[in-house]
Amino acid sequence: MSEIRFNGSAHRDFFLENMNKCRVNDCYHRAFFYVMGIASETRANINQMFDFKNDCIEPDGMHGGWQTSGTVRVCRLAFNLWNGYTDMDSPQSFTPEDLFCCEFAPYFMEGIKVRYPEYCRDLPASRKQNERLR
């Protein structure tokens, strides 16, 4: 996990603490807790968003009074990375156009890398890139 870029020590600590609470250490849990840890509000309200006993997300938490436009984006991406979740009433709210237009976008990309490590490996530089580097 040393390759993951965290938003700060609180983000890193949240991620590690919640991964230790889980029964499973897989890419679904890692991506979910990484993304949910990006914002202080989502960290503070994790028990409204995730049921540790039953190991599942809590979509009703999306309607909490603490939610802001940014934290809703955090939760939407985390839920989608967990199991492909989208809200049937507003699926357009889960598009990259809607999700990524906020200050959390660089960390969202990290969350995607955590969830899909097999597809997000560093690509070798193309021949043109190598020639420009010389």
Number of C-alpha atoms within 10 A of each C-alpha: 8 5 7 13 14 19 15 10 9 15 21 18 13 20 23 16 12 18 18 11 11 14 11 12 11 12 18 19 23 23 26 28 26 29 31 30 29 24 17 13 15 23 19 13 15 20 13 16 21 19 12 14 9 7 12 14 21 14 16 9 18 17 11 12 7 13 17 14 9 18 20 19 24 26 25 24 27 28 25 16 22 19 12 11 16 17 12 8 7 8 10 13 17 19 12 11 9 11 21 19 11 14 9 18 15 12 20 23 14 20 27 20 17 24 22 15 13 8 10 13 9 7 7 8 10 8 9 8 10 10 9 7 8 5
